[in-house]
Amino acid sequence: MDNEELTLFRDMARRAFEQEISPHYEQWEEDHMVPRELWRTLGSAGLLCADVDETYGGAGTSPQVTLMLIEELSRMGFGGFASGFGIHSNIVAPYLSRHGTDEQKQQWLPRMVTGDAVGALAMTEPGAGSDVQGIRTNATRDGDEWVLNGSKIFITNGMHADLVIVAAITDPGKGAKGTSLFLVDTSLPGFERGKKIEKIGQHASDTALLFFQDMRLPANALLGQENKGFMIMMEELPRERLGIAAQAVAATEGALDITVAYVLERKAFGQAIASFQNTRFKLADVRTEIALNRALYEQCADEYSRGELTADKAAMLKLASCEMQCATVDECLQLFGGYGYTVEYPISRFYTDARVQRIYGGSSEIMRELVARSILGRA
């Protein structure tokens, strides 16, 4: 897809989001969940899993198309759904496309493309967040089946998910080298969802606690090779972090747009807020930070498309863009004064939606450690 085609697709997507999401999003934020039908609506419009191969119902585009859709959702202020959309289209689908068997792809990908199956990724546990080597959920072989036991927390799309990619220990005592991934069909016995987890932001993103109690999975539920799950996770992290950066940069652009409109209209001391030097300088700083981070993001996206994006560079991008997002959206909110602290003004949602970006997908602290290791080794 060339630049002109990408622009046309972006315009089409934006119109679809304005029609199908904008009128309802405030209600979905109050409901703390989007309706299940939204996934099917977007699927019928060709807006889910765009880079899945045509063999499995996708459009076979480049990953840039999926990233562009994440950008548009984020720029429009739909941060919560952008996260769920990213998990489904930018993480779960690529895990399957790149590491699944043809049988697994045939089972799940066509339904993910249409929105009839929603995907989730389950790595985090109450005692294992950024440190995925602390996973305790386990799977043991029993004849032609695996028996899965454990729990996962903070799982995006957890309430809607039909497919959950679960990380579990299959060789106890080996840590990362004994971890495998499983394609868990949530309709099977032994699977249970806890109640939705209430968060300070990204309310439209349903986040759940999941339980697996003596859950029997067929042998072909194993994704990739046994005990190679950690390697797959490490291989896929650059794309996950690229998607988070897409959210960070585009959401900040959206926050700046509504801030500019506000300061041009709002008056104080007899003049537009935009005429004050403080306002002008703050906006100049925000625009500059966005430009710097967008340049790095687009460079990394190009490298990913060529198979050249390294884990440490993806960590730098994730660190820089998410720290920038939180800092600059805070500056934007400040220019709204007291109105910025009310839910009536969308800048407040940009602000609360941003905060988790520095935590999920690897916290900023972990990103700094990864970058430091690339410089110093493990010294």
C-alpha positions in Angstrom: 0.0 0.0 0.0 1.6 3.3 -1.1 1.2 6.6 0.6 -1.8 7.7 -1.4 -3.6 4.5 -0.7 -2.7 4.7 2.9 -4.1 8.3 3.1 -7.4 7.1 1.5 -7.7 4.2 3.9 -7.0 6.5 6.8 -9.7 8.9 5.7 -12.1 6.0 5.3 -11.3 4.7 8.7 -11.7 8.0 10.3 -15.1 8.4 8.8 -16.1 4.9 10.1 -14.8 5.8 13.6 -16.7 9.1 13.6 -19.9 7.3 12.6 -19.6 4.1 14.7 -17.7 5.2 17.7 -17.9 9.0 18.3 -21.7 9.2 19.1 -21.5 6.4 21.6 -18.1 6.7 23.2 -19.1 8.7 26.3 -21.7 6.0 27.2 -19.2 3.3 26.6 -16.8 5.1 29.0 -19.6 5.1 31.6 -20.3 1.4 30.9 -16.5 0.7 31.2 -16.8 -1.5 28.1 -17.5 -1.2 24.4 -20.4 -3.4 23.2 -19.5 -6.7 21.6 -21.2 -5.7 18.4 -18.6 -3.0 17.8 -16.0 -5.7 17.0 -18.3 -7.2 14.3 -19.1 -3.7 12.9 -15.4 -2.9 12.5 -14.7 -6.4 11.1 -17.4 -6.0 8.4 -15.7 -2.7 7.5 -12.4 -4.4 7.0 -10.8 -2.5 10.0 -9.7 -5.5 12.1 -6.4 -7.4 11.6 -5.7 -5.7 8.3 -2.3 -7.2 7.8 -3.5 -10.8 8.3 -2.8 -12.7 5.1 -5.6 -12.9 2.6 -5.6 -16.7 2.9 -7.2 -16.2 6.4 -9.6 -13.4 5.5 -7.3 -10.4 6.0 -6.4 -7.7 3.5 -2.7 -8.7 3.5 -1.5 -5.2 4.1 1.7 -4.1 5.7 1.8 -3.7 9.6 1.7 0.1 9.0 -2.0 -0.1 8.2 -2.8 -1.6 11.6 -0.5 0.9 13.3 -2.3 3.8 11.4 -5.7 2.6 12.7 -4.3 2.6 16.3 -3.1 6.2 15.6 -6.5 7.4 14.4 -8.4 5.9 17.4 -5.8 7.5 19.7 -5.9 10.9 18.0 -9.7 10.9 18.2 -9.5 10.4 22.0 -10.6 6.8 22.1 -7.6 5.7 24.1 -9.3 2.9 25.9 -10.6 1.2 22.8 -7.3 1.9 21.0 -5.6 -0.4 23.6 -8.1 -3.2 23.1 -7.9 -2.8 19.4 -4.1 -2.9 19.5 -4.2 -6.1 21.6 -6.5 -7.8 19.1 -5.1 -6.6 15.8 -1.5 -5.7 16.6 -0.5 -8.4 19.1 -2.7 -11.5 19.1 -3.2 -11.7 15.4 0.6 -11.3 14.6 1.4 -14.0 17.3 -0.8 -16.4 15.4 0.2 -15.3 12.0 3.9 -15.6 12.7 4.0 -18.6 15.1 0.8 -20.6 14.6 0.2 -23.7 12.5 -2.0 -23.6 9.5 -4.7 -25.4 11.5 -4.5 -22.8 14.3 -4.6 -19.9 11.8 -7.6 -21.4 10.1 -9.4 -21.8 13.4 -8.9 -18.3 14.7 -7.7 -15.7 12.2 -10.8 -15.5 9.9 -13.0 -15.0 13.0 -10.7 -12.4 14.4 -10.8 -10.5 11.1 -14.6 -10.4 11.1 -14.8 -9.6 14.8 -16.6 -12.8 15.6 -13.7 -13.8 17.9 -12.0 -11.2 20.1 -8.4 -11.8 21.1 -6.5 -11.1 24.4 -3.0 -11.7 25.7 -2.5 -13.0 29.2 1.0 -12.7 30.6 0.6 -10.6 33.7 -0.1 -12.2 37.1 -0.6 -10.8 40.6 3.0 -11.6 41.3 4.5 -11.2 37.8 4.2 -8.0 35.9 7.1 -6.6 33.9 9.1 -9.6 35.2 7.5 -12.3 33.1 10.0 -14.8 34.5 7.9 -14.8 37.7 5.0 -16.5 36.0 3.3 -19.2 38.1 0.4 -20.3 35.9 1.3 -23.8 34.8 0.3 -26.4 32.2 1.0 -30.1 32.6 0.7 -32.8 29.9 -1.9 -35.5 30.4 -2.0 -37.8 27.4 -3.2 -35.8 24.4 -4.2 -32.9 26.5 -2.7 -30.1 28.6 -4.2 -29.2 32.0 -4.0 -25.5 32.7 -4.1 -24.0 36.2 -3.5 -20.4 37.4 -4.7 -16.9 37.1 -3.9 -13.7 35.1 -4.6 -10.1 36.0 -5.0 -6.8 34.1 -6.0 -8.6 30.9 -7.2 -6.1 28.2 -10.3 -7.5 26.3 -10.6 -10.0 29.1 -14.4 -9.7 29.4 -15.1 -10.1 25.7 -12.2 -12.5 24.7 -13.0 -15.7 22.9 -9.3 -16.5 22.4 -6.6 -15.8 25.1 -2.9 -16.4 24.4 -1.7 -17.6 27.8 1.8 -17.9 29.1 2.3 -20.9 31.4 5.1 -22.8 32.9 5.5 -26.2 31.3 9.0 -27.1 32.7 9.0 -26.1 36.4 12.3 -24.7 37.8 13.5 -23.5 34.4 11.9 -20.1 34.6 11.9 -18.4 31.1 13.3 -21.5 29.5 10.4 -23.6 30.8 7.6 -21.2 29.6 5.1 -22.1 26.8 2.2 -20.3 25.1 -1.3 -21.7 24.7 -4.3 -20.7 22.6 -7.1 -20.8 25.1 -10.6 -21.1 23.9 -12.7 -19.3 26.6 -15.7 -21.5 25.8 -14.0 -24.5 27.3 -14.8 -25.8 30.8 -12.4 -24.6 33.5 -12.2 -21.0 32.3 -13.7 -18.2 34.4 -13.6 -14.4 34.3 -13.5 -12.3 37.4 -15.4 -9.0 37.5 -14.1 -6.0 35.5 -11.2 -4.2 37.1 -12.0 -0.5 37.6 -9.3 1.8 36.5 -8.6 5.6 36.7 -8.5 5.8 32.9 -9.1 3.9 29.6 -12.5 3.0 30.9 -13.8 1.7 27.6 -11.1 -0.9 27.7 -12.5 -3.9 29.6 -9.8 -5.2 31.9 -10.3 -8.5 33.7 -8.9 -11.1 36.1 -8.9 -14.5 34.5 -8.9 -17.9 36.1 -7.9 -21.4 34.8 -9.0 -24.3 37.0 -8.0 -27.7 35.7 -8.8 -26.5 32.3 -8.2 -29.2 29.7 -6.7 -28.0 26.4 -6.1 -30.1 23.3 -2.5 -30.8 22.3 -2.8 -28.5 19.4 -3.5 -25.5 21.7 0.3 -25.1 22.1 1.5 -22.1 20.2 5.0 -22.6 18.8 7.3 -25.1 20.4 7.1 -26.4 24.0 9.2 -24.3 26.4 9.9 -21.7 23.7 7.2 -19.3 24.8 9.5 -16.7 26.3 11.5 -16.6 23.0 8.3 -15.8 21.1 7.3 -13.1 23.6 10.7 -11.5 23.2 10.5 -11.7 19.4 7.0 -10.0 19.4 7.7 -7.3 22.0 9.1 -4.7 19.5 5.8 -4.7 17.6 3.8 -4.4 20.8 5.9 -1.4 21.9 5.6 0.1 18.4 1.8 0.0 18.8 2.0 1.6 22.2 4.2 4.4 20.8 1.7 4.9 18.0 -0.9 5.5 20.7 1.4 7.9 22.6 2.3 10.1 19.6 -1.1 10.2 18.0 -3.0 10.8 21.3 -0.7 13.7 22.1 -1.4 15.1 18.6 -5.1 14.9 19.4 -4.7 16.5 22.8 -2.7 19.4 21.2 -5.4 19.9 18.6 -8.2 20.4 21.1 -5.9 22.6 23.3 -5.2 24.9 20.4 -8.9 25.2 19.7 -9.6 26.0 23.3 -6.9 28.7 23.9 -7.9 30.5 20.7 -11.5 30.7 21.9 -11.1 31.1 25.7 -10.5 34.6 27.0 -8.9 35.8 30.2 -8.1 39.4 31.3 -9.8 40.6 28.2 -7.8 38.7 25.7 -7.5 35.2 24.2 -5.4 32.8 26.2 -3.5 32.1 23.0 -2.1 35.6 23.2 -0.2 35.0 26.4 3.5 34.2 26.0 3.3 31.3 28.5 0.6 29.7 26.4 2.5 30.2 23.2 5.8 28.8 24.6 4.0 25.8 26.2 2.4 24.9 22.9 5.7 25.4 21.0 7.3 22.9 23.4 4.5 20.4 23.0 4.6 20.6 19.2 8.4 20.1 19.3 8.2 17.1 21.6 5.6 15.5 19.3 7.7 16.1 16.2 10.8 14.6 17.8 8.9 11.5 18.9 7.0 11.1 15.7 10.3 11.1 13.8 11.7 8.3 16.0 8.4 6.4 15.8 8.3 6.5 12.0 11.9 5.5 11.8 11.2 2.5 14.0 8.0 1.6 12.0 10.1 1.6 8.8 12.8 -0.6 10.5 10.1 -3.0 11.7 8.7 -3.3 8.2 12.2 -4.4 7.0 12.6 -6.8 10.0 15.4 -4.6 11.4 13.8 -3.1 14.6 15.9 -4.2 17.6 14.5 -4.8 21.1 16.6 -2.0 22.6 15.5 0.6 20.0 11.9 -0.4 20.6 12.5 0.1 24.3 13.9 3.5 23.7 10.9 4.4 21.5 8.4 3.1 24.1 10.2 5.0 26.9 10.5 8.3 25.1 7.1 8.4 23.6 5.1 7.4 26.7 7.1 9.8 29.0 6.5 12.5 26.4 2.8 11.7 26.2 2.2 12.0 30.0 4.3 15.2 30.3 2.9 17.1 27.3 -0.8 16.1 27.9 -0.3 17.4 31.4 0.8 20.8 30.0 -2.2 20.8 27.7 -4.6 20.2 30.5 -3.0 23.0 32.5 -4.0 25.5 29.8 -7.6 24.5 30.3 -7.5 25.7 33.9 -10.2 24.3 36.1 -12.2 23.1 33.1 -9.4 20.6 32.3 -10.1 18.8 35.5 -13.7 18.1 34.6 -15.0 15.2 32.6 -17.0 17.6 30.5 -13.8 18.5 28.6 -12.1 15.7 26.6 -8.7 16.8 27.6 -9.3 15.1 31.0 -9.7 11.7 29.2 -6.5 12.2 27.2 -4.9 12.8 30.6 -6.2 9.8 32.5 -5.9 7.5 29.5 -2.2 8.4 29.1 -1.0 7.4 32.6 -1.0 3.6 32.1 1.2 3.9 29.0 4.2 4.2 31.2 3.3 1.0 32.9 1.9 -1.7 30.5 3.9 -3.2 27.7 7.0 -3.0 30.0 7.2 -0.1 32.5 9.5 2.9 31.9 11.8 1.6 34.5 12.2 -1.7 32.7 12.7 0.2 29.4 15.5 2.2 31.0 17.2 -1.1 32.2 16.9 -2.7 28.7 18.5 0.4 27.1 21.2 0.5 29.7 22.0 -3.2 29.1 22.4 -2.5 25.4 25.0 0.1 26.3 26.7 -1.5 29.3 25.8 -5.2 29.1 24.8 -6.6 32.5 27.4 -4.5 34.4 
